[in-house]
Amino acid sequence: MPSGHQFREDQSKASCILARAYINHLTPGGRSLHRHEQDGESNMESLLSALLQLEVAVVTTERAKHFYSPQDIPVTLYSDADEWEMWKCRSDPVLHIDLRRWADLMLVAPLDANTLGKVASGICDNLLTCIIRAWDCHKPLLFCPAMNTVMWEHPITAQQVGQLKAFGYVEIPCVAKKLVCGDQGLGAMAEVGTIVDKVKEVLFWHGDSQES
Ligand SMILES: Cc1cc2nc3c(=O)[nH]c(=O)nc-3n(C[C@H](O)[C@H](O)[C@H](O)COP(=O)(O)O)c2cc1C
């Protein structure tokens, strides 16, 4: 594997957040989960800060790279190129399969209209959607829709969100606010604190059900 992208398969307690980029959870650590929304931090950085007591990896789409600086991501960041750089012949690791095995939880934050549509219909044409398509539905997958209000209100959106919930994925609903595009209404990604609390809750209940 390329240096800087070492992937340890021996981690029995991982989980994964993907925020067009994702993260992975693991072991409890010292940081407060409520240390988020600090001055100057993007949503992505706040989310990562809050979840860093877990073991985390981030997977990004190519388009998502426009919305943050890779150097501000303090964990391993995977993108489409890594999948193909790692695989040259049959004995090589297949990144999307290794990542889905390693992670205990996947969080897609934000989930945009494009990827929502792909996931609802089973399309897997990049690293993110391949991991989701290969995801073991017994492990939690949380998604945070985020899009323009009119896109959110289009009837296809409710159908597609309903399809994801039918797969067993957990929706962290979007909220109403003034969006970056200037529109006011539903479609903004849930607050970081809400997302972090939901991740904690799901891990708590999932860990409990695994033990019983
Ligand atoms: C400035 C800008 C902001 C965008 N914000 C969103 C958004 O919040 N939600 C959304 O569904 N699409 C948004 N889009 C459109 C997506 O970037 C576009 O559908 C893209 O193809 C998504 O690719 P991906 O799903 O592979 O990341 C935005 C586009 C631009 C140029």
The ligand as an SDF file (V2000), in Angstrom:
LIG
                    3D

 31 33  0  0  0  0  0  0  0  0999 V2000
  -20.9590   25.6030   -4.4040 C   0  0  0  0  0  0  0  0  0  0  0  0
  -21.7570   24.3340   -4.5520 C   0  0  0  0  0  0  0  0  0  0  0  0
  -22.4400   23.8460   -3.4680 C   0  0  0  0  0  0  0  0  0  0  0  0
  -23.1980   22.6740   -3.5800 C   0  0  0  0  0  0  0  0  0  0  0  0
  -23.8980   22.2360   -2.5020 N   0  0  0  0  0  0  0  0  0  0  0  0
  -24.6610   21.1390   -2.6160 C   0  0  0  0  0  0  0  0  0  0  0  0
  -25.4150   20.6830   -1.5060 C   0  0  0  0  0  0  0  0  0  0  0  0
  -25.3780   21.2430   -0.4030 O   0  0  0  0  0  0  0  0  0  0  0  0
  -26.1900   19.5780   -1.6700 N   0  0  0  0  0  0  0  0  0  0  0  0
  -26.2840   18.9370   -2.8630 C   0  0  0  0  0  0  0  0  0  0  0  0
  -27.0390   17.9640   -2.9490 O   0  0  0  0  0  0  0  0  0  0  0  0
  -25.5410   19.3300   -3.9360 N   0  0  0  0  0  0  0  0  0  0  0  0
  -24.7550   20.3990   -3.8400 C   0  0  0  0  0  0  0  0  0  0  0  0
  -24.0180   20.8350   -4.9240 N   0  0  0  0  0  0  0  0  0  0  0  0
  -24.0300   20.0250   -6.1510 C   0  0  0  0  0  0  0  0  0  0  0  0
  -23.0480   18.8360   -6.0380 C   0  0  0  0  0  0  0  0  0  0  0  0
  -21.7360   19.3310   -5.7900 O   0  0  0  0  0  0  0  0  0  0  0  0
  -23.0790   17.9960   -7.3210 C   0  0  0  0  0  0  0  0  0  0  0  0
  -24.3310   17.3290   -7.4140 O   0  0  0  0  0  0  0  0  0  0  0  0
  -21.9340   16.9960   -7.3700 C   0  0  0  0  0  0  0  0  0  0  0  0
  -21.9910   16.3020   -8.6140 O   0  0  0  0  0  0  0  0  0  0  0  0
  -21.9710   16.0200   -6.2220 C   0  0  0  0  0  0  0  0  0  0  0  0
  -20.9950   15.0280   -6.4090 O   0  0  0  0  0  0  0  0  0  0  0  0
  -20.7150   13.9060   -5.3130 P   0  0  0  0  0  0  0  0  0  0  0  0
  -22.0770   13.3810   -4.8650 O   0  0  0  0  0  0  0  0  0  0  0  0
  -19.9260   12.8800   -6.0270 O   0  0  0  0  0  0  0  0  0  0  0  0
  -19.9550   14.5260   -4.1830 O   0  0  0  0  0  0  0  0  0  0  0  0
  -23.2500   21.9820   -4.8170 C   0  0  0  0  0  0  0  0  0  0  0  0
  -22.5290   22.4650   -5.9000 C   0  0  0  0  0  0  0  0  0  0  0  0
  -21.8030   23.6250   -5.7730 C   0  0  0  0  0  0  0  0  0  0  0  0
  -21.0490   24.1370   -6.9940 C   0  0  0  0  0  0  0  0  0  0  0  0
  1  2  1  0
  2  3  1  0
  2 30  2  0
  3  4  2  0
  4  5  1  0
  4 28  1  0
  5  6  2  0
  6  7  1  0
  6 13  1  0
  7  8  2  0
  7  9  1  0
  9 10  1  0
 10 11  2  0
 10 12  1  0
 12 13  2  0
 13 14  1  0
 14 15  1  0
 14 28  1  0
 15 16  1  0
 16 17  1  0
 16 18  1  0
 18 19  1  0
 18 20  1  0
 20 21  1  0
 20 22  1  0
 22 23  1  0
 23 24  1  0
 24 25  2  0
 24 26  1  0
 24 27  1  0
 28 29  2  0
 29 30  1  0
 30 31  1  0
M  END
$$$$
